[in-house]
């Protein structure tokens, strides 16, 4: 079930629990994550390991990587992070 989170953001953020994968800009897989919430402008992630996110990376939402967004980290605290989408959608 998807529910909206209202916190004064520009875009409403929706709570989800979807497996994801983080790839570097060249397409090399880095590590898995769980997309915990999403909006038109970004997402909240739970990372599978405590590793710094690169300055730019692809976040995939499907096992085959067909659905992906180019991202940049906004904040990170250990295995929890907030990212913004940097590609045009």
PDB file of N, CA, C and O in Angstrom:
ATOM      1  N   UNK A   1       0.840  -1.178   0.000  1.00  0.00           N
ATOM      2  CA  UNK A   1       0.000   0.000   0.000  1.00  0.00           C
ATOM      3  C   UNK A   1       0.886   1.242   0.000  1.00  0.00           C
ATOM      4  O   UNK A   1       1.881   1.298   0.723  1.00  0.00           O
ATOM      5  N   UNK A   2       0.534   2.214  -0.790  1.00  0.00           N
ATOM      6  CA  UNK A   2       1.285   3.457  -0.902  1.00  0.00           C
ATOM      7  C   UNK A   2       0.518   4.548  -0.176  1.00  0.00           C
ATOM      8  O   UNK A   2      -0.678   4.736  -0.402  1.00  0.00           O
ATOM      9  N   UNK A   3       1.213   5.266   0.700  1.00  0.00           N
ATOM     10  CA  UNK A   3       0.548   6.352   1.420  1.00  0.00           C
ATOM     11  C   UNK A   3       1.406   7.605   1.335  1.00  0.00           C
ATOM     12  O   UNK A   3       2.635   7.536   1.371  1.00  0.00           O
ATOM     13  N   UNK A   4       0.749   8.742   1.224  1.00  0.00           N
ATOM     14  CA  UNK A   4       1.457  10.016   1.091  1.00  0.00           C
ATOM     15  C   UNK A   4       1.980  10.470   2.445  1.00  0.00           C
ATOM     16  O   UNK A   4       1.329  10.295   3.474  1.00  0.00           O
ATOM     17  N   UNK A   5       3.165  11.056   2.419  1.00  0.00           N
ATOM     18  CA  UNK A   5       3.781  11.644   3.602  1.00  0.00           C
ATOM     19  C   UNK A   5       3.825  13.146   3.364  1.00  0.00           C
ATOM     20  O   UNK A   5       4.432  13.607   2.398  1.00  0.00           O
ATOM     21  N   UNK A   6       3.184  13.906   4.240  1.00  0.00           N
ATOM     22  CA  UNK A   6       3.169  15.361   4.084  1.00  0.00           C
ATOM     23  C   UNK A   6       4.113  15.975   5.106  1.00  0.00           C
ATOM     24  O   UNK A   6       3.896  15.864   6.313  1.00  0.00           O
ATOM     25  N   UNK A   7       5.159  16.623   4.615  1.00  0.00           N
ATOM     26  CA  UNK A   7       6.136  17.205   5.529  1.00  0.00           C
ATOM     27  C   UNK A   7       6.611  18.567   5.039  1.00  0.00           C
ATOM     28  O   UNK A   7       7.742  18.965   5.319  1.00  0.00           O
ATOM     29  N   UNK A   8       5.761  19.283   4.311  1.00  0.00           N
ATOM     30  CA  UNK A   8       6.136  20.589   3.826  1.00  0.00           C
ATOM     31  C   UNK A   8       7.069  20.549   2.629  1.00  0.00           C
ATOM     32  O   UNK A   8       7.681  21.565   2.298  1.00  0.00           O
ATOM     33  N   UNK A   9       7.194  19.408   1.972  1.00  0.00           N
ATOM     34  CA  UNK A   9       8.045  19.279   0.792  1.00  0.00           C
ATOM     35  C   UNK A   9       7.360  19.862  -0.425  1.00  0.00           C
ATOM     36  O   UNK A   9       6.140  20.024  -0.454  1.00  0.00           O
ATOM     37  N   UNK A  10       8.165  20.177  -1.436  1.00  0.00           N
ATOM     38  CA  UNK A  10       7.619  20.686  -2.693  1.00  0.00           C
ATOM     39  C   UNK A  10       6.770  19.631  -3.385  1.00  0.00           C
ATOM     40  O   UNK A  10       5.714  19.942  -3.937  1.00  0.00           O
ATOM     41  N   UNK A  11       7.230  18.387  -3.358  1.00  0.00           N
ATOM     42  CA  UNK A  11       6.504  17.279  -3.975  1.00  0.00           C
ATOM     43  C   UNK A  11       6.110  16.289  -2.882  1.00  0.00           C
ATOM     44  O   UNK A  11       6.924  15.970  -2.015  1.00  0.00           O
ATOM     45  N   UNK A  12       4.864  15.797  -2.916  1.00  0.00           N
ATOM     46  CA  UNK A  12       4.488  14.804  -1.910  1.00  0.00           C
ATOM     47  C   UNK A  12       5.360  13.553  -2.024  1.00  0.00           C
ATOM     48  O   UNK A  12       5.689  13.106  -3.123  1.00  0.00           O
ATOM     49  N   UNK A  13       5.720  13.009  -0.890  1.00  0.00           N
ATOM     50  CA  UNK A  13       6.545  11.810  -0.837  1.00  0.00           C
ATOM     51  C   UNK A  13       5.647  10.653  -0.429  1.00  0.00           C
ATOM     52  O   UNK A  13       4.827  10.789   0.479  1.00  0.00           O
ATOM     53  N   UNK A  14       5.800   9.512  -1.099  1.00  0.00           N
ATOM     54  CA  UNK A  14       4.965   8.351  -0.849  1.00  0.00           C
ATOM     55  C   UNK A  14       5.792   7.226  -0.255  1.00  0.00           C
ATOM     56  O   UNK A  14       6.851   6.874  -0.775  1.00  0.00           O
ATOM     57  N   UNK A  15       5.293   6.663   0.850  1.00  0.00           N
ATOM     58  CA  UNK A  15       5.981   5.547   1.503  1.00  0.00           C
ATOM     59  C   UNK A  15       5.808   4.290   0.659  1.00  0.00           C
ATOM     60  O   UNK A  15       4.697   3.924   0.275  1.00  0.00           O
ATOM     61  N   UNK A  16       6.949   3.633   0.377  1.00  0.00           N
ATOM     62  CA  UNK A  16       6.937   2.356  -0.337  1.00  0.00           C
ATOM     63  C   UNK A  16       8.046   1.493   0.255  1.00  0.00           C
ATOM     64  O   UNK A  16       8.866   1.990   1.026  1.00  0.00           O
ATOM     65  N   UNK A  17       8.083   0.259  -0.080  1.00  0.00           N
ATOM     66  CA  UNK A  17       9.181  -0.641   0.301  1.00  0.00           C
ATOM     67  C   UNK A  17       9.512  -1.460  -0.944  1.00  0.00           C
ATOM     68  O   UNK A  17       9.007  -2.568  -1.124  1.00  0.00           O
ATOM     69  N   UNK A  18      10.367  -0.899  -1.798  1.00  0.00           N
ATOM     70  CA  UNK A  18      10.692  -1.522  -3.066  1.00  0.00           C
ATOM     71  C   UNK A  18      12.186  -1.804  -3.144  1.00  0.00           C
ATOM     72  O   UNK A  18      12.991  -0.916  -2.863  1.00  0.00           O
ATOM     73  N   UNK A  19      12.576  -3.027  -3.519  1.00  0.00           N
ATOM     74  CA  UNK A  19      13.999  -3.310  -3.683  1.00  0.00           C
ATOM     75  C   UNK A  19      14.580  -2.459  -4.806  1.00  0.00           C
ATOM     76  O   UNK A  19      13.923  -2.228  -5.821  1.00  0.00           O
ATOM     77  N   UNK A  20      15.792  -2.003  -4.624  1.00  0.00           N
ATOM     78  CA  UNK A  20      16.482  -1.221  -5.634  1.00  0.00           C
ATOM     79  C   UNK A  20      17.939  -1.630  -5.710  1.00  0.00           C
ATOM     80  O   UNK A  20      18.417  -2.443  -4.917  1.00  0.00           O
ATOM     81  N   UNK A  21      18.633  -1.058  -6.671  1.00  0.00           N
ATOM     82  CA  UNK A  21      20.064  -1.328  -6.843  1.00  0.00           C
ATOM     83  C   UNK A  21      20.739  -0.030  -7.240  1.00  0.00           C
ATOM     84  O   UNK A  21      20.189   0.756  -8.011  1.00  0.00           O
ATOM     85  N   UNK A  22      21.920   0.190  -6.716  1.00  0.00           N
ATOM     86  CA  UNK A  22      22.689   1.385  -7.021  1.00  0.00           C
ATOM     87  C   UNK A  22      23.836   0.999  -7.953  1.00  0.00           C
ATOM     88  O   UNK A  22      24.606   0.080  -7.675  1.00  0.00           O
ATOM     89  N   UNK A  23      23.928   1.734  -9.080  1.00  0.00           N
ATOM     90  CA  UNK A  23      24.967   1.525 -10.089  1.00  0.00           C
ATOM     91  C   UNK A  23      25.777   2.799 -10.238  1.00  0.00           C
ATOM     92  O   UNK A  23      25.247   3.900 -10.089  1.00  0.00           O
ATOM     93  N   UNK A  24      27.065   2.651 -10.534  1.00  0.00           N
ATOM     94  CA  UNK A  24      27.845   3.840 -10.839  1.00  0.00           C
ATOM     95  C   UNK A  24      27.450   4.349 -12.227  1.00  0.00           C
ATOM     96  O   UNK A  24      26.743   3.647 -12.950  1.00  0.00           O
ATOM     97  N   UNK A  25      27.887   5.552 -12.617  1.00  0.00           N
ATOM     98  CA  UNK A  25      27.481   6.114 -13.911  1.00  0.00           C
ATOM     99  C   UNK A  25      27.860   5.265 -15.126  1.00  0.00           C
ATOM    100  O   UNK A  25      27.270   5.422 -16.195  1.00  0.00           O
ATOM    101  N   UNK A  26      28.844   4.363 -14.972  1.00  0.00           N
ATOM    102  CA  UNK A  26      29.237   3.493 -16.077  1.00  0.00           C
ATOM    103  C   UNK A  26      28.404   2.223 -16.139  1.00  0.00           C
ATOM    104  O   UNK A  26      28.543   1.436 -17.075  1.00  0.00           O
ATOM    105  N   UNK A  27      27.529   2.012 -15.136  1.00  0.00           N
ATOM    106  CA  UNK A  27      26.665   0.835 -15.129  1.00  0.00           C
ATOM    107  C   UNK A  27      27.156  -0.324 -14.285  1.00  0.00           C
ATOM    108  O   UNK A  27      26.578  -1.409 -14.337  1.00  0.00           O
ATOM    109  N   UNK A  28      28.208  -0.120 -13.512  1.00  0.00           N
ATOM    110  CA  UNK A  28      28.717  -1.165 -12.625  1.00  0.00           C
ATOM    111  C   UNK A  28      27.882  -1.203 -11.353  1.00  0.00           C
ATOM    112  O   UNK A  28      27.721  -0.173 -10.698  1.00  0.00           O
ATOM    113  N   UNK A  29      27.340  -2.378 -10.983  1.00  0.00           N
ATOM    114  CA  UNK A  29      26.553  -2.443  -9.753  1.00  0.00           C
ATOM    115  C   UNK A  29      27.433  -2.201  -8.520  1.00  0.00           C
ATOM    116  O   UNK A  29      28.539  -2.731  -8.417  1.00  0.00           O
ATOM    117  N   UNK A  30      26.918  -1.390  -7.590  1.00  0.00           N
ATOM    118  CA  UNK A  30      27.655  -1.086  -6.371  1.00  0.00           C
ATOM    119  C   UNK A  30      27.086  -1.834  -5.171  1.00  0.00           C
ATOM    120  O   UNK A  30      27.813  -2.577  -4.512  1.00  0.00           O
ATOM    121  N   UNK A  31      25.807  -1.654  -4.876  1.00  0.00           N
ATOM    122  CA  UNK A  31      25.159  -2.380  -3.787  1.00  0.00           C
ATOM    123  C   UNK A  31      23.646  -2.219  -3.870  1.00  0.00           C
ATOM    124  O   UNK A  31      23.124  -1.342  -4.559  1.00  0.00           O
ATOM    125  N   UNK A  32      22.971  -3.090  -3.151  1.00  0.00           N
ATOM    126  CA  UNK A  32      21.510  -3.093  -3.130  1.00  0.00           C
ATOM    127  C   UNK A  32      20.986  -2.079  -2.121  1.00  0.00           C
ATOM    128  O   UNK A  32      21.712  -1.623  -1.237  1.00  0.00           O
ATOM    129  N   UNK A  33      19.730  -1.745  -2.270  1.00  0.00           N
ATOM    130  CA  UNK A  33      19.076  -0.845  -1.328  1.00  0.00           C
ATOM    131  C   UNK A  33      17.580  -1.145  -1.331  1.00  0.00           C
ATOM    132  O   UNK A  33      17.085  -1.941  -2.129  1.00  0.00           O
ATOM    133  N   UNK A  34      16.884  -0.490  -0.422  1.00  0.00           N
ATOM    134  CA  UNK A  34      15.424  -0.509  -0.405  1.00  0.00           C
ATOM    135  C   UNK A  34      14.961   0.926  -0.541  1.00  0.00           C
ATOM    136  O   UNK A  34      15.379   1.798   0.221  1.00  0.00           O
ATOM    137  N   UNK A  35      14.097   1.171  -1.514  1.00  0.00           N
ATOM    138  CA  UNK A  35      13.510   2.501  -1.677  1.00  0.00           C
ATOM    139  C   UNK A  35      12.366   2.580  -0.675  1.00  0.00           C
ATOM    140  O   UNK A  35      11.370   1.868  -0.807  1.00  0.00           O
ATOM    141  N   UNK A  36      12.506   3.441   0.323  1.00  0.00           N
ATOM    142  CA  UNK A  36      11.529   3.517   1.418  1.00  0.00           C
ATOM    143  C   UNK A  36      10.458   4.559   1.185  1.00  0.00           C
ATOM    144  O   UNK A  36       9.334   4.424   1.668  1.00  0.00           O
ATOM    145  N   UNK A  37      10.810   5.607   0.439  1.00  0.00           N
ATOM    146  CA  UNK A  37       9.816   6.607   0.045  1.00  0.00           C
ATOM    147  C   UNK A  37      10.286   7.264  -1.236  1.00  0.00           C
ATOM    148  O   UNK A  37      11.472   7.248  -1.566  1.00  0.00           O
ATOM    149  N   UNK A  38       9.329   7.847  -1.957  1.00  0.00           N
ATOM    150  CA  UNK A  38       9.648   8.412  -3.265  1.00  0.00           C
ATOM    151  C   UNK A  38       8.737   9.596  -3.552  1.00  0.00           C
ATOM    152  O   UNK A  38       7.595   9.648  -3.094  1.00  0.00           O
ATOM    153  N   UNK A  39       9.263  10.542  -4.319  1.00  0.00           N
ATOM    154  CA  UNK A  39       8.479  11.687  -4.784  1.00  0.00           C
ATOM    155  C   UNK A  39       8.885  11.965  -6.224  1.00  0.00           C
ATOM    156  O   UNK A  39       9.682  11.224  -6.798  1.00  0.00           O
ATOM    157  N   UNK A  40       8.353  13.007  -6.801  1.00  0.00           N
ATOM    158  CA  UNK A  40       8.730  13.384  -8.163  1.00  0.00           C
ATOM    159  C   UNK A  40      10.172  13.865  -8.226  1.00  0.00           C
ATOM    160  O   UNK A  40      10.787  13.840  -9.292  1.00  0.00           O
ATOM    161  N   UNK A  41      10.720  14.306  -7.090  1.00  0.00           N
ATOM    162  CA  UNK A  41      12.052  14.905  -7.098  1.00  0.00           C
ATOM    163  C   UNK A  41      13.139  14.096  -6.399  1.00  0.00           C
ATOM    164  O   UNK A  41      14.315  14.442  -6.510  1.00  0.00           O
ATOM    165  N   UNK A  42      12.785  13.035  -5.687  1.00  0.00           N
ATOM    166  CA  UNK A  42      13.804  12.271  -4.984  1.00  0.00           C
ATOM    167  C   UNK A  42      13.246  11.070  -4.256  1.00  0.00           C
ATOM    168  O   UNK A  42      12.081  10.705  -4.418  1.00  0.00           O
ATOM    169  N   UNK A  43      14.109  10.454  -3.438  1.00  0.00           N
ATOM    170  CA  UNK A  43      13.726   9.235  -2.732  1.00  0.00           C
ATOM    171  C   UNK A  43      14.507   9.109  -1.434  1.00  0.00           C
ATOM    172  O   UNK A  43      15.562   9.719  -1.263  1.00  0.00           O
ATOM    173  N   UNK A  44      13.972   8.311  -0.531  1.00  0.00           N
ATOM    174  CA  UNK A  44      14.653   7.931   0.698  1.00  0.00           C
ATOM    175  C   UNK A  44      15.065   6.485   0.567  1.00  0.00           C
ATOM    176  O   UNK A  44      14.260   5.645   0.163  1.00  0.00           O
ATOM    177  N   UNK A  45      16.305   6.180   0.903  1.00  0.00           N
ATOM    178  CA  UNK A  45      16.841   4.837   0.718  1.00  0.00           C
ATOM    179  C   UNK A  45      17.346   4.237   2.020  1.00  0.00           C
ATOM    180  O   UNK A  45      17.828   4.946   2.904  1.00  0.00           O
ATOM    181  N   UNK A  46      17.228   2.925   2.123  1.00  0.00           N
ATOM    182  CA  UNK A  46      17.914   2.150   3.145  1.00  0.00           C
ATOM    183  C   UNK A  46      18.942   1.317   2.391  1.00  0.00           C
ATOM    184  O   UNK A  46      18.578   0.468   1.577  1.00  0.00           O
ATOM    185  N   UNK A  47      20.219   1.554   2.657  1.00  0.00           N
ATOM    186  CA  UNK A  47      21.296   0.896   1.925  1.00  0.00           C
ATOM    187  C   UNK A  47      21.625  -0.456   2.535  1.00  0.00           C
ATOM    188  O   UNK A  47      21.451  -0.652   3.738  1.00  0.00           O
ATOM    189  N   UNK A  48      22.100  -1.394   1.717  1.00  0.00           N
ATOM    190  CA  UNK A  48      22.442  -2.728   2.205  1.00  0.00           C
ATOM    191  C   UNK A  48      23.771  -2.750   2.947  1.00  0.00           C
ATOM    192  O   UNK A  48      24.075  -3.710   3.655  1.00  0.00           O
ATOM    193  N   UNK A  49      24.568  -1.685   2.785  1.00  0.00           N
ATOM    194  CA  UNK A  49      25.842  -1.604   3.503  1.00  0.00           C
ATOM    195  C   UNK A  49      26.173  -0.147   3.809  1.00  0.00           C
ATOM    196  O   UNK A  49      25.677   0.774   3.160  1.00  0.00           O
ATOM    197  N   UNK A  50      27.012   0.032   4.801  1.00  0.00           N
ATOM    198  CA  UNK A  50      27.430   1.371   5.209  1.00  0.00           C
ATOM    199  C   UNK A  50      28.592   1.798   4.318  1.00  0.00           C
ATOM    200  O   UNK A  50      29.759   1.620   4.668  1.00  0.00           O
ATOM    201  N   UNK A  51      28.252   2.367   3.160  1.00  0.00           N
ATOM    202  CA  UNK A  51      29.252   2.825   2.196  1.00  0.00           C
ATOM    203  C   UNK A  51      28.805   4.177   1.662  1.00  0.00           C
ATOM    204  O   UNK A  51      27.607   4.400   1.485  1.00  0.00           O
ATOM    205  N   UNK A  52      29.738   5.078   1.403  1.00  0.00           N
ATOM    206  CA  UNK A  52      29.343   6.388   0.894  1.00  0.00           C
ATOM    207  C   UNK A  52      28.777   6.290  -0.523  1.00  0.00           C
ATOM    208  O   UNK A  52      29.296   5.557  -1.365  1.00  0.00           O
ATOM    209  N   UNK A  53      27.716   7.035  -0.765  1.00  0.00           N
ATOM    210  CA  UNK A  53      27.148   7.097  -2.105  1.00  0.00           C
ATOM    211  C   UNK A  53      28.051   7.948  -2.990  1.00  0.00           C
ATOM    212  O   UNK A  53      28.619   8.936  -2.524  1.00  0.00           O
ATOM    213  N   UNK A  54      28.191   7.577  -4.265  1.00  0.00           N
ATOM    214  CA  UNK A  54      28.974   8.424  -5.178  1.00  0.00           C
ATOM    215  C   UNK A  54      28.266   9.747  -5.456  1.00  0.00           C
ATOM    216  O   UNK A  54      27.081   9.894  -5.156  1.00  0.00           O
ATOM    217  N   UNK A  55      28.983  10.702  -6.023  1.00  0.00           N
ATOM    218  CA  UNK A  55      28.404  12.016  -6.328  1.00  0.00           C
ATOM    219  C   UNK A  55      27.253  11.908  -7.322  1.00  0.00           C
ATOM    220  O   UNK A  55      26.318  12.708  -7.288  1.00  0.00           O
ATOM    221  N   UNK A  56      27.326  10.915  -8.208  1.00  0.00           N
ATOM    222  CA  UNK A  56      26.283  10.681  -9.200  1.00  0.00           C
ATOM    223  C   UNK A  56      26.150   9.178  -9.379  1.00  0.00           C
ATOM    224  O   UNK A  56      27.158   8.476  -9.456  1.00  0.00           O
ATOM    225  N   UNK A  57      24.921   8.673  -9.446  1.00  0.00           N
ATOM    226  CA  UNK A  57      24.705   7.233  -9.585  1.00  0.00           C
ATOM    227  C   UNK A  57      23.320   6.969 -10.143  1.00  0.00           C
ATOM    228  O   UNK A  57      22.449   7.839 -10.126  1.00  0.00           O
ATOM    229  N   UNK A  58      23.130   5.752 -10.639  1.00  0.00           N
ATOM    230  CA  UNK A  58      21.817   5.321 -11.100  1.00  0.00           C
ATOM    231  C   UNK A  58      21.152   4.495 -10.013  1.00  0.00           C
ATOM    232  O   UNK A  58      21.783   3.627  -9.409  1.00  0.00           O
ATOM    233  N   UNK A  59      19.887   4.763  -9.768  1.00  0.00           N
ATOM    234  CA  UNK A  59      19.059   3.981  -8.868  1.00  0.00           C
ATOM    235  C   UNK A  59      18.067   3.235  -9.740  1.00  0.00           C
ATOM    236  O   UNK A  59      17.308   3.846 -10.493  1.00  0.00           O
ATOM    237  N   UNK A  60      18.075   1.911  -9.637  1.00  0.00           N
ATOM    238  CA  UNK A  60      17.136   1.118 -10.431  1.00  0.00           C
ATOM    239  C   UNK A  60      16.011   0.621  -9.540  1.00  0.00           C
ATOM    240  O   UNK A  60      16.193   0.381  -8.347  1.00  0.00           O
ATOM    241  N   UNK A  61      14.847   0.475 -10.154  1.00  0.00           N
ATOM    242  CA  UNK A  61      13.648   0.045  -9.442  1.00  0.00           C
ATOM    243  C   UNK A  61      13.147  -1.311  -9.911  1.00  0.00           C
ATOM    244  O   UNK A  61      12.145  -1.812  -9.400  1.00  0.00           O
ATOM    245  N   UNK A  62      13.830  -1.908 -10.871  1.00  0.00           N
ATOM    246  CA  UNK A  62      13.436  -3.227 -11.380  1.00  0.00           C
ATOM    247  C   UNK A  62      14.658  -4.134 -11.406  1.00  0.00           C
ATOM    248  O   UNK A  62      15.793  -3.661 -11.464  1.00  0.00           O
ATOM    249  N   UNK A  63      14.419  -5.434 -11.364  1.00  0.00           N
ATOM    250  CA  UNK A  63      15.538  -6.387 -11.347  1.00  0.00           C
ATOM    251  C   UNK A  63      16.407  -6.301 -12.591  1.00  0.00           C
ATOM    252  O   UNK A  63      17.621  -6.494 -12.522  1.00  0.00           O
ATOM    253  N   UNK A  64      15.784  -6.008 -13.733  1.00  0.00           N
ATOM    254  CA  UNK A  64      16.564  -5.945 -14.974  1.00  0.00           C
ATOM    255  C   UNK A  64      17.188  -4.574 -15.205  1.00  0.00           C
ATOM    256  O   UNK A  64      17.902  -4.388 -16.191  1.00  0.00           O
ATOM    257  N   UNK A  65      16.936  -3.606 -14.317  1.00  0.00           N
ATOM    258  CA  UNK A  65      17.527  -2.283 -14.427  1.00  0.00           C
ATOM    259  C   UNK A  65      16.886  -1.401 -15.482  1.00  0.00           C
ATOM    260  O   UNK A  65      17.405  -0.329 -15.794  1.00  0.00           O
ATOM    261  N   UNK A  66      15.757  -1.841 -16.038  1.00  0.00           N
ATOM    262  CA  UNK A  66      15.105  -1.076 -17.103  1.00  0.00           C
ATOM    263  C   UNK A  66      14.517   0.238 -16.592  1.00  0.00           C
ATOM    264  O   UNK A  66      14.493   1.226 -17.327  1.00  0.00           O
ATOM    265  N   UNK A  67      14.047   0.265 -15.352  1.00  0.00           N
ATOM    266  CA  UNK A  67      13.506   1.492 -14.766  1.00  0.00           C
ATOM    267  C   UNK A  67      14.570   2.048 -13.837  1.00  0.00           C
ATOM    268  O   UNK A  67      14.874   1.458 -12.800  1.00  0.00           O
ATOM    269  N   UNK A  68      15.137   3.194 -14.218  1.00  0.00           N
ATOM    270  CA  UNK A  68      16.226   3.765 -13.432  1.00  0.00           C
ATOM    271  C   UNK A  68      16.169   5.285 -13.489  1.00  0.00           C
ATOM    272  O   UNK A  68      15.594   5.876 -14.403  1.00  0.00           O
ATOM    273  N   UNK A  69      16.780   5.893 -12.488  1.00  0.00           N
ATOM    274  CA  UNK A  69      16.871   7.356 -12.410  1.00  0.00           C
ATOM    275  C   UNK A  69      18.295   7.728 -12.040  1.00  0.00           C
ATOM    276  O   UNK A  69      18.928   7.059 -11.223  1.00  0.00           O
ATOM    277  N   UNK A  70      18.796   8.797 -12.645  1.00  0.00           N
ATOM    278  CA  UNK A  70      20.089   9.336 -12.274  1.00  0.00           C
ATOM    279  C   UNK A  70      19.894  10.151 -11.000  1.00  0.00           C
ATOM    280  O   UNK A  70      18.967  10.956 -10.913  1.00  0.00           O
ATOM    281  N   UNK A  71      20.753   9.947 -10.025  1.00  0.00           N
ATOM    282  CA  UNK A  71      20.579  10.562  -8.700  1.00  0.00           C
ATOM    283  C   UNK A  71      21.862  11.204  -8.195  1.00  0.00           C
ATOM    284  O   UNK A  71      22.960  10.941  -8.685  1.00  0.00           O
ATOM    285  N   UNK A  72      21.678  12.059  -7.194  1.00  0.00           N
ATOM    286  CA  UNK A  72      22.778  12.632  -6.417  1.00  0.00           C
ATOM    287  C   UNK A  72      22.363  12.577  -4.949  1.00  0.00           C
ATOM    288  O   UNK A  72      21.201  12.828  -4.629  1.00  0.00           O
ATOM    289  N   UNK A  73      23.293  12.251  -4.056  1.00  0.00           N
ATOM    290  CA  UNK A  73      22.936  12.227  -2.636  1.00  0.00           C
ATOM    291  C   UNK A  73      22.679  13.635  -2.104  1.00  0.00           C
ATOM    292  O   UNK A  73      23.362  14.587  -2.482  1.00  0.00           O
ATOM    293  N   UNK A  74      21.692  13.752  -1.227  1.00  0.00           N
ATOM    294  CA  UNK A  74      21.404  15.008  -0.537  1.00  0.00           C
ATOM    295  C   UNK A  74      21.950  14.913   0.881  1.00  0.00           C
ATOM    296  O   UNK A  74      22.566  15.849   1.390  1.00  0.00           O
ATOM    297  N   UNK A  75      21.713  13.768   1.508  1.00  0.00           N
ATOM    298  CA  UNK A  75      22.237  13.515   2.846  1.00  0.00           C
ATOM    299  C   UNK A  75      22.408  12.010   3.016  1.00  0.00           C
ATOM    300  O   UNK A  75      21.762  11.224   2.322  1.00  0.00           O
ATOM    301  N   UNK A  76      23.281  11.611   3.943  1.00  0.00           N
ATOM    302  CA  UNK A  76      23.474  10.193   4.249  1.00  0.00           C
ATOM    303  C   UNK A  76      23.907  10.065   5.695  1.00  0.00           C
ATOM    304  O   UNK A  76      24.799  10.778   6.155  1.00  0.00           O
ATOM    305  N   UNK A  77      23.274   9.159   6.402  1.00  0.00           N
ATOM    306  CA  UNK A  77      23.640   8.832   7.769  1.00  0.00           C
ATOM    307  C   UNK A  77      23.751   7.315   7.837  1.00  0.00           C
ATOM    308  O   UNK A  77      22.751   6.612   7.985  1.00  0.00           O
ATOM    309  N   UNK A  78      24.971   6.823   7.729  1.00  0.00           N
ATOM    310  CA  UNK A  78      25.249   5.396   7.727  1.00  0.00           C
ATOM    311  C   UNK A  78      24.501   4.713   6.583  1.00  0.00           C
ATOM    312  O   UNK A  78      24.834   4.931   5.418  1.00  0.00           O
ATOM    313  N   UNK A  79      23.493   3.888   6.895  1.00  0.00           N
ATOM    314  CA  UNK A  79      22.795   3.110   5.864  1.00  0.00           C
ATOM    315  C   UNK A  79      21.460   3.724   5.449  1.00  0.00           C
ATOM    316  O   UNK A  79      20.652   3.064   4.796  1.00  0.00           O
ATOM    317  N   UNK A  80      21.224   4.971   5.818  1.00  0.00           N
ATOM    318  CA  UNK A  80      19.987   5.672   5.437  1.00  0.00           C
ATOM    319  C   UNK A  80      20.401   6.924   4.666  1.00  0.00           C
ATOM    320  O   UNK A  80      21.321   7.635   5.069  1.00  0.00           O
ATOM    321  N   UNK A  81      19.707   7.190   3.543  1.00  0.00           N
ATOM    322  CA  UNK A  81      20.092   8.330   2.713  1.00  0.00           C
ATOM    323  C   UNK A  81      18.890   8.937   2.026  1.00  0.00           C
ATOM    324  O   UNK A  81      17.879   8.275   1.792  1.00  0.00           O
ATOM    325  N   UNK A  82      19.024  10.211   1.709  1.00  0.00           N
ATOM    326  CA  UNK A  82      18.051  10.915   0.894  1.00  0.00           C
ATOM    327  C   UNK A  82      18.734  11.326  -0.400  1.00  0.00           C
ATOM    328  O   UNK A  82      19.845  11.857  -0.373  1.00  0.00           O
ATOM    329  N   UNK A  83      18.088  11.088  -1.522  1.00  0.00           N
ATOM    330  CA  UNK A  83      18.678  11.409  -2.817  1.00  0.00           C
ATOM    331  C   UNK A  83      17.706  12.250  -3.633  1.00  0.00           C
ATOM    332  O   UNK A  83      16.492  12.204  -3.435  1.00  0.00           O
ATOM    333  N   UNK A  84      18.275  13.022  -4.560  1.00  0.00           N
ATOM    334  CA  UNK A  84      17.429  13.778  -5.493  1.00  0.00           C
ATOM    335  C   UNK A  84      17.666  13.226  -6.878  1.00  0.00           C
ATOM    336  O   UNK A  84      18.764  12.781  -7.213  1.00  0.00           O
ATOM    337  N   UNK A  85      16.616  13.262  -7.679  1.00  0.00           N
ATOM    338  CA  UNK A  85      16.724  12.837  -9.063  1.00  0.00           C
ATOM    339  C   UNK A  85      17.320  13.985  -9.856  1.00  0.00           C
ATOM    340  O   UNK A  85      16.853  15.120  -9.752  1.00  0.00           O
ATOM    341  N   UNK A  86      18.340  13.707 -10.643  1.00  0.00           N
ATOM    342  CA  UNK A  86      19.022  14.745 -11.394  1.00  0.00           C
ATOM    343  C   UNK A  86      18.760  14.658 -12.895  1.00  0.00           C
ATOM    344  O   UNK A  86      19.165  15.540 -13.651  1.00  0.00           O
ATOM    345  N   UNK A  87      18.079  13.588 -13.326  1.00  0.00           N
ATOM    346  CA  UNK A  87      17.741  13.479 -14.739  1.00  0.00           C
ATOM    347  C   UNK A  87      16.396  14.141 -14.974  1.00  0.00           C
ATOM    348  O   UNK A  87      15.658  14.416 -14.028  1.00  0.00           O
ATOM    349  N   UNK A  88      16.083  14.392 -16.209  1.00  0.00           N
ATOM    350  CA  UNK A  88      14.789  14.952 -16.572  1.00  0.00           C
ATOM    351  C   UNK A  88      13.814  13.806 -16.761  1.00  0.00           C
ATOM    352  O   UNK A  88      14.101  12.853 -17.485  1.00  0.00           O
ATOM    353  N   UNK A  89      12.667  13.895 -16.117  1.00  0.00           N
ATOM    354  CA  UNK A  89      11.680  12.829 -16.269  1.00  0.00           C
ATOM    355  C   UNK A  89      10.427  13.337 -16.920  1.00  0.00           C
ATOM    356  O   UNK A  89       9.485  12.572 -17.128  1.00  0.00           O
TER     357      UNK A  89
END
